[in-house]
Amino acid sequence: MSTGAVATPEQIAKARKAVISSSIGAALEWFDIIVYATFATTIAKVFYPESDGTFALILTFATFAISYVIRPLGGMVLGSYADRKGRKSALTLTLGLMMLGTLIMAVAPPYEVAGVAGALIILLSRLIQGFSAGGEFGTATAFLIETAPHKKAFYSSWQVASQGASMLLASAFGYFLTTGLSQEALESWGWRVPFFVGLLIGPVGLYIRAKLEETEEFISTAKEKSPLGTLFAQHYGRVLAAVATIGVATISVYMILYMPTFAVTNLKIPADAAFLGGISAGIITLCGVPLVGHLADRIGPARVMTYAAVAAFVLAYPLFKLMTSKPSVIVMVIVIAVLGVIMSFYFGPLPALLSNLFPAAIRGSGLSVAYNVGVTLLGGIAPLVLTWLLDVTGSLDAPSLYYMAIAVISLLGLVVVRKRYGQR
């Protein structure tokens, strides 16, 4: 992770173009995910009106979680495709599939028009989106790392920073639509607006990705006949360690996404105010992650992430106790902002750390499989699990204990990648 290499203007121009193309895909992926989570209570009313409030919310988050079950499959298929056919081809394919999933979500008919078929159409949308997202992170990260001439943690961190932009934009949509529309208008058509806006990002991304050049490292690397076979036969230990390290990154994201639902349902905080926390976390991530990337280039990604994971474990319970004991808009915004800082310091260096674990010939497969298994098991199902835990236990402390458990898993993973695989 040296910062001493001298980069030519041509190399820097390619790296910047790679940042833009990769960030657009990540932005669309996360904008779609965050909008769905942001409007979960509204979607539950539109597509599951026959169910009581809690069960409808569980069904909505179950559909959300199912999209994560398919992500590892998408990671295996699209990651392997990236290792065999090239990063550019895989990036174009994933973005096209993401646009299709978002379009289906935007036009899905409500229960009153199509009955159960509307919910099934949403499920189809989430499955397509989940499959395509399964290949996006691994392929885009490999492309960024292989294109960047130096400062690899900094360049790869922009993929995470773009998620902050998505969080900011999605939360802003949630705030302005909730405050500016009646409940009837919001349920009728308002919740669809962000999905249609997200579709506008896609064509720009497809155009930029069509103009990309394949990375020199991929071109010069001998290709594996079966990247997945090689990955599981020779590098399964790296995959397991990588899965564990993803924990704090993904649970922080989904805890922030879950907060509006948690605050509205359990703390009776106004829905419009609940979105302010997401806006603050989005600003922190967008502005802070590239700075963390610079830091990771200097002292090492694993070291930065270790400090952040310790902070996550230590602060989780006090933060939630503060919010549940003194529920208010300002307290909620502070808690979500702190989670945003933890996420920035942990998630920002993660792409560089994971890329260093896998050789170029299987990098797309390794990154995609590890990331999506980790996201699915440790983050994607979190809103569903937390909603269920709160309903079963009745304890408002449940989210913090879940967060602490994931932090322990990540710390164990970081110990392995530092001690066994020599990551700094």
C-alpha positions as CSV (number, residue, x, y, z in Angstrom):
1,M,0.0,0.0,0.0
2,S,2.8,2.3,-0.8
3,T,2.2,5.9,-1.5
4,G,5.6,6.6,-2.9
5,A,5.0,5.5,-6.5
6,V,5.0,8.2,-9.1
7,A,1.9,8.2,-11.3
8,T,1.8,9.7,-14.8
9,P,-0.9,12.1,-15.8
10,E,-2.4,9.4,-18.1
11,Q,-2.5,6.9,-15.2
12,I,-4.2,9.5,-12.9
13,A,-6.8,10.3,-15.6
14,K,-7.6,6.6,-16.0
15,A,-7.9,6.2,-12.2
16,R,-10.3,9.2,-12.0
17,K,-12.4,7.8,-14.9
18,A,-12.5,4.4,-13.0
19,V,-13.7,6.2,-9.9
20,I,-16.6,7.9,-11.8
21,S,-17.7,4.7,-13.5
22,S,-17.5,2.5,-10.4
23,S,-19.1,5.1,-8.2
24,I,-22.2,5.4,-10.5
25,G,-22.9,1.7,-10.2
26,A,-22.4,1.7,-6.5
27,A,-24.6,4.8,-6.2
28,L,-27.5,3.2,-8.1
29,E,-27.2,0.0,-6.2
30,W,-27.3,1.7,-2.8
31,F,-29.8,4.3,-3.8
32,D,-32.2,1.5,-4.7
33,I,-31.5,-0.4,-1.4
34,I,-31.7,2.7,0.8
35,V,-34.9,4.0,-0.8
36,Y,-36.6,0.6,-0.2
37,A,-35.5,0.6,3.4
38,T,-36.4,4.3,3.8
39,F,-40.0,3.8,2.6
40,A,-40.4,0.4,4.2
41,T,-43.4,1.4,6.3
42,T,-45.1,2.9,3.3
43,I,-44.4,-0.1,1.1
44,A,-45.8,-2.3,3.8
45,K,-49.1,-0.5,3.7
46,V,-49.3,-0.4,-0.1
47,F,-48.5,-4.1,-0.8
48,Y,-49.5,-5.8,2.5
49,P,-52.6,-3.9,3.7
50,E,-54.3,-7.0,4.9
51,S,-51.7,-7.7,7.6
52,D,-51.2,-5.9,10.9
53,G,-48.5,-3.3,11.1
54,T,-45.7,-5.4,12.6
55,F,-46.3,-8.4,10.4
56,A,-46.6,-6.2,7.3
57,L,-43.2,-4.7,8.2
58,I,-41.7,-8.1,8.7
59,L,-43.0,-9.2,5.3
60,T,-41.5,-6.0,3.7
61,F,-38.1,-6.6,5.3
62,A,-38.4,-10.4,4.4
63,T,-38.6,-9.4,0.8
64,F,-35.7,-7.1,1.4
65,A,-33.7,-10.0,3.0
66,I,-34.5,-12.4,0.2
67,S,-32.7,-10.2,-2.3
68,Y,-29.7,-10.7,-0.1
69,V,-30.0,-14.5,-0.2
70,I,-29.5,-14.4,-3.9
71,R,-26.5,-12.0,-3.7
72,P,-23.9,-14.7,-3.1
73,L,-25.2,-16.5,-6.2
74,G,-24.8,-13.3,-8.2
75,G,-21.4,-12.8,-6.8
76,M,-20.3,-16.3,-7.9
77,V,-21.7,-16.0,-11.4
78,L,-20.7,-12.3,-12.1
79,G,-17.4,-12.4,-10.2
80,S,-16.3,-15.5,-12.1
81,Y,-17.5,-13.8,-15.3
82,A,-15.3,-10.8,-14.5
83,D,-12.3,-13.1,-13.9
84,R,-12.8,-14.8,-17.3
85,K,-14.2,-12.2,-19.6
86,G,-12.9,-8.9,-18.1
87,R,-13.9,-6.3,-15.5
88,K,-15.4,-4.0,-18.2
89,S,-17.9,-6.5,-19.5
90,A,-19.0,-7.5,-16.0
91,L,-19.4,-3.9,-14.9
92,T,-21.7,-3.2,-17.9
93,L,-23.8,-6.3,-17.3
94,T,-24.3,-5.6,-13.6
95,L,-25.4,-2.0,-14.2
96,G,-27.9,-3.1,-16.9
97,L,-29.4,-5.7,-14.5
98,M,-29.6,-3.1,-11.7
99,M,-31.6,-0.7,-13.9
100,L,-34.0,-3.5,-14.8
101,G,-34.6,-4.3,-11.1
102,T,-35.2,-0.7,-10.2
103,L,-37.6,-0.2,-13.2
104,I,-39.7,-3.2,-12.1
105,M,-39.9,-1.8,-8.6
106,A,-40.9,1.6,-9.8
107,V,-43.9,0.3,-11.8
108,A,-45.1,-2.5,-9.5
109,P,-48.9,-2.4,-9.1
110,P,-50.2,-2.0,-5.5
111,Y,-52.3,-4.7,-3.7
112,E,-55.6,-2.9,-4.5
113,V,-54.8,-3.3,-8.2
114,A,-53.1,-6.6,-8.6
115,G,-53.5,-8.3,-5.2
116,V,-50.7,-10.7,-4.2
117,A,-49.2,-10.3,-7.7
118,G,-48.0,-6.9,-6.7
119,A,-45.9,-8.3,-3.9
120,L,-44.6,-11.1,-6.2
121,I,-43.5,-8.4,-8.7
122,I,-41.6,-6.6,-5.9
123,L,-40.0,-9.9,-5.0
124,L,-38.9,-10.3,-8.7
125,S,-37.5,-6.8,-8.6
126,R,-35.5,-7.5,-5.4
127,L,-34.1,-10.8,-6.8
128,I,-32.9,-9.1,-10.0
129,Q,-31.4,-6.2,-8.0
130,G,-29.8,-8.6,-5.5
131,F,-28.3,-10.8,-8.2
132,S,-26.8,-7.8,-10.1
133,A,-25.6,-6.2,-6.9
134,G,-23.8,-9.5,-6.1
135,G,-21.3,-8.7,-8.9
136,E,-21.1,-5.0,-8.6
137,F,-18.8,-4.5,-5.5
138,G,-16.3,-7.2,-6.4
139,T,-16.0,-6.2,-10.0
140,A,-15.9,-2.5,-9.4
141,T,-13.4,-2.8,-6.6
142,A,-11.1,-5.0,-8.7
143,F,-11.3,-2.5,-11.5
144,L,-10.5,0.4,-9.2
145,I,-7.6,-1.3,-7.5
146,E,-6.1,-2.5,-10.8
147,T,-6.5,0.9,-12.4
148,A,-5.1,3.0,-9.5
149,P,-1.4,3.7,-10.0
150,H,-0.9,4.5,-6.3
151,K,-3.0,5.5,-3.3
152,K,-5.1,2.4,-3.8
153,A,-7.1,2.7,-0.5
154,F,-7.9,6.3,-1.4
155,Y,-9.2,5.5,-5.0
156,S,-11.1,2.4,-3.9
157,S,-12.7,4.3,-1.0
158,W,-14.7,6.4,-3.5
159,Q,-16.9,3.4,-4.1
160,V,-18.0,3.7,-0.4
161,A,-18.2,7.5,-0.5
162,S,-20.7,7.1,-3.4
163,Q,-22.9,5.1,-1.0
164,G,-22.8,8.2,1.3
165,A,-24.1,10.2,-1.6
166,S,-26.9,7.6,-2.1
167,M,-27.7,7.7,1.6
168,L,-27.9,11.5,1.6
169,L,-30.1,11.7,-1.5
170,A,-32.4,8.8,-0.5
171,S,-32.9,10.3,3.0
172,A,-33.5,13.7,1.5
173,F,-36.2,12.2,-0.7
174,G,-37.7,10.6,2.4
175,Y,-37.7,13.9,4.3
176,F,-39.2,16.1,1.5
177,L,-41.7,13.6,0.3
178,T,-42.9,12.8,3.8
179,T,-43.2,16.5,4.7
180,G,-44.5,17.7,1.3
181,L,-47.1,15.1,0.5
182,S,-50.2,13.9,2.2
183,Q,-50.2,10.3,3.4
184,E,-52.6,9.3,0.6
185,A,-50.3,10.9,-2.0
186,L,-47.2,9.3,-0.5
187,E,-48.8,5.8,-0.6
188,S,-50.4,6.4,-4.1
189,W,-47.4,7.6,-6.0
190,G,-44.9,9.5,-3.9
191,W,-42.8,6.5,-2.8
192,R,-42.2,5.6,-6.5
193,V,-40.5,9.0,-7.4
194,P,-37.0,8.1,-6.0
195,F,-37.0,4.8,-8.0
196,F,-37.7,6.7,-11.2
197,V,-35.0,9.3,-10.3
198,G,-32.6,6.5,-9.6
199,L,-33.2,5.2,-13.2
200,L,-31.8,8.4,-14.6
201,I,-28.4,7.5,-13.2
202,G,-28.2,4.3,-15.2
203,P,-27.9,5.5,-18.8
204,V,-25.0,7.8,-17.8
205,G,-23.2,4.9,-16.1
206,L,-23.7,2.6,-19.1
207,Y,-22.3,5.2,-21.5
208,I,-19.2,5.7,-19.3
209,R,-18.6,2.0,-18.7
210,A,-18.9,1.3,-22.5
211,K,-15.9,3.7,-23.0
212,L,-13.7,2.1,-20.4
213,E,-10.4,0.3,-21.1
214,E,-9.7,-3.1,-19.6
215,T,-7.1,-3.0,-16.8
216,E,-3.6,-3.9,-17.8
217,E,-3.2,-6.2,-14.8
218,F,-6.2,-8.3,-15.9
219,I,-4.9,-8.4,-19.5
220,S,-1.4,-9.5,-18.4
221,T,-2.7,-12.1,-15.8
222,A,-3.0,-15.8,-16.8
223,K,-6.6,-16.7,-16.7
224,E,-8.0,-19.5,-14.5
225,K,-10.2,-22.0,-16.3
226,S,-12.4,-22.1,-13.2
227,P,-11.9,-19.1,-11.0
228,L,-14.4,-20.3,-8.4
229,G,-12.9,-23.8,-8.3
230,T,-9.5,-22.3,-7.6
231,L,-10.9,-19.9,-5.0
232,F,-12.6,-22.6,-3.0
233,A,-9.9,-25.2,-3.4
234,Q,-6.9,-23.0,-2.6
235,H,-8.1,-19.8,-0.9
236,Y,-11.1,-20.8,1.3
237,G,-9.4,-19.5,4.4
238,R,-9.0,-16.1,2.9
239,V,-12.7,-16.1,2.0
240,L,-13.8,-16.9,5.5
241,A,-11.5,-14.3,7.0
242,A,-12.8,-11.7,4.5
243,V,-16.4,-12.6,5.3
244,A,-15.8,-11.9,9.0
245,T,-14.1,-8.5,8.4
246,I,-17.1,-7.3,6.5
247,G,-19.3,-7.3,9.6
248,V,-19.0,-3.8,11.0
249,A,-19.1,-2.2,7.6
250,T,-22.4,-3.9,6.6
251,I,-24.1,-3.8,10.0
252,S,-23.3,-0.1,10.3
253,V,-25.0,0.7,7.0
254,Y,-28.1,-1.3,7.7
255,M,-28.4,-0.1,11.3
256,I,-28.4,3.5,9.9
257,L,-31.0,2.4,7.3
258,Y,-33.1,0.7,10.0
259,M,-33.1,3.8,12.3
260,P,-36.0,5.7,10.7
261,T,-38.2,2.6,11.0
262,F,-37.0,2.0,14.6
263,A,-37.5,5.6,15.6
264,V,-41.0,5.9,14.1
265,T,-42.3,2.5,15.2
266,N,-40.8,2.2,18.7
267,L,-39.8,5.7,19.8
268,K,-42.7,7.6,18.2
269,I,-40.4,10.1,16.6
270,P,-42.1,11.9,13.6
271,A,-41.3,10.1,10.3
272,D,-40.0,13.3,8.6
273,A,-37.6,14.0,11.5
274,A,-36.3,10.4,11.4
275,F,-34.8,11.0,7.9
276,L,-32.5,13.8,9.2
277,G,-30.2,11.2,10.7
278,G,-29.7,9.5,7.4
279,I,-28.9,12.9,5.8
280,S,-26.2,13.5,8.4
281,A,-24.7,10.0,8.0
282,G,-24.7,10.5,4.3
283,I,-22.8,13.8,4.5
284,I,-20.3,12.3,6.9
285,T,-19.7,9.2,4.7
286,L,-19.5,11.2,1.4
287,C,-17.0,13.7,2.9
288,G,-15.2,11.6,5.4
289,V,-14.5,8.3,3.6
290,P,-11.9,9.6,1.1
291,L,-10.0,11.2,4.0
292,V,-10.0,7.8,5.7
293,G,-8.8,6.3,2.5
294,H,-5.8,8.6,2.6
295,L,-5.1,7.6,6.2
296,A,-5.3,3.9,5.3
297,D,-2.7,4.4,2.6
298,R,-0.4,5.8,5.3
299,I,-0.9,3.4,8.2
300,G,-2.7,0.4,6.6
301,P,-6.3,-0.5,6.1
302,A,-6.4,-3.3,8.8
303,R,-5.1,-1.0,11.5
304,V,-7.7,1.7,10.8
305,M,-10.5,-0.8,10.7
306,T,-9.4,-2.4,14.0
307,Y,-9.7,1.0,15.8
308,A,-13.2,1.5,14.2
309,A,-14.4,-2.0,15.2
310,V,-13.3,-1.5,18.8
311,A,-15.2,1.8,18.8
312,A,-18.3,0.0,17.4
313,F,-18.2,-2.5,20.2
314,V,-17.6,0.0,23.0
315,L,-20.1,2.6,21.8
316,A,-23.1,0.5,20.6
317,Y,-24.9,0.0,23.9
318,P,-24.4,3.5,25.3
319,L,-25.6,5.0,22.0
320,F,-28.8,3.0,21.9
321,K,-29.4,3.5,25.6
322,L,-29.2,7.2,25.1
323,M,-31.6,7.1,22.2
324,T,-34.2,4.9,23.9
325,S,-34.0,6.6,27.3
326,K,-34.1,10.2,25.9
327,P,-35.9,9.9,22.5
328,S,-35.7,13.1,20.6
329,V,-34.8,14.3,17.1
330,I,-31.5,15.8,18.1
331,V,-30.5,12.6,20.1
332,M,-31.4,10.4,17.2
333,V,-29.4,12.5,14.7
334,I,-26.4,12.4,17.0
335,V,-26.6,8.6,17.4
336,I,-26.9,8.1,13.6
337,A,-24.1,10.6,13.0
338,V,-21.8,8.6,15.3
339,L,-22.7,5.4,13.5
340,G,-21.8,7.2,10.3
341,V,-18.4,8.1,11.6
342,I,-17.8,4.4,12.7
343,M,-19.0,3.2,9.3
344,S,-16.7,5.6,7.4
345,F,-13.6,4.6,9.3
346,Y,-14.4,0.9,9.0
347,F,-15.9,0.7,5.5
348,G,-13.6,3.2,3.8
349,P,-10.4,1.0,3.9
350,L,-12.3,-2.3,3.4
351,P,-12.1,-2.5,-0.5
352,A,-8.3,-2.1,-0.4
353,L,-8.0,-4.7,2.4
354,L,-10.1,-7.3,0.6
355,S,-8.4,-6.7,-2.7
356,N,-5.0,-7.4,-1.1
357,L,-6.2,-10.8,0.0
358,F,-6.8,-12.2,-3.5
359,P,-4.5,-12.6,-6.5
360,A,-5.6,-10.9,-9.8
361,A,-6.7,-14.2,-11.5
362,I,-9.4,-14.8,-8.9
363,R,-9.9,-11.3,-7.5
364,G,-13.3,-10.7,-9.0
365,S,-14.6,-14.0,-7.7
366,G,-12.9,-13.7,-4.3
367,L,-14.2,-10.2,-3.7
368,S,-17.7,-10.9,-4.9
369,V,-18.2,-14.2,-2.9
370,A,-16.6,-12.9,0.3
371,Y,-18.4,-9.5,0.2
372,N,-21.8,-10.9,-0.6
373,V,-21.7,-13.8,1.9
374,G,-20.6,-11.3,4.6
375,V,-23.2,-8.7,3.6
376,T,-26.0,-11.3,3.5
377,L,-25.2,-13.1,6.8
378,L,-24.1,-10.0,8.8
379,G,-26.0,-7.1,7.4
380,G,-28.7,-7.7,4.8
381,I,-30.9,-9.7,7.1
382,A,-30.4,-7.2,9.9
383,P,-33.6,-5.2,9.5
384,L,-35.6,-8.4,9.4
385,V,-33.8,-9.9,12.4
386,L,-34.0,-6.6,14.4
387,T,-37.8,-6.2,13.7
388,W,-38.3,-9.8,14.9
389,L,-36.1,-9.4,17.9
390,L,-37.9,-6.3,19.0
391,D,-41.3,-8.0,18.6
392,V,-40.3,-11.2,20.4
393,T,-38.2,-9.7,23.3
394,G,-39.9,-6.3,23.7
395,S,-36.4,-5.0,24.6
396,L,-35.3,-1.8,22.8
397,D,-31.7,-2.7,23.7
398,A,-31.7,-5.6,21.2
399,P,-30.2,-3.7,18.2
400,S,-27.2,-2.7,20.3
401,L,-26.5,-6.2,21.4
402,Y,-26.7,-7.5,17.8
403,Y,-24.3,-4.7,16.7
404,M,-21.8,-5.6,19.4
405,A,-21.9,-9.3,18.4
406,I,-21.1,-8.4,14.8
407,A,-18.2,-6.2,16.0
408,V,-16.7,-9.1,17.8
409,I,-16.9,-11.3,14.6
410,S,-15.2,-8.5,12.7
411,L,-12.4,-8.1,15.2
412,L,-11.7,-11.8,15.0
413,G,-11.6,-11.6,11.3
414,L,-9.1,-8.7,11.4
415,V,-6.8,-10.6,13.7
416,V,-6.7,-13.4,11.2
417,V,-6.0,-11.2,8.2
418,R,-3.3,-9.3,10.1
419,K,-1.6,-12.3,11.7
420,R,-2.0,-15.0,9.1
421,Y,-2.2,-13.1,5.8
422,G,0.1,-10.2,6.7
423,Q,-2.3,-7.4,6.1
424,R,-1.4,-4.1,7.8
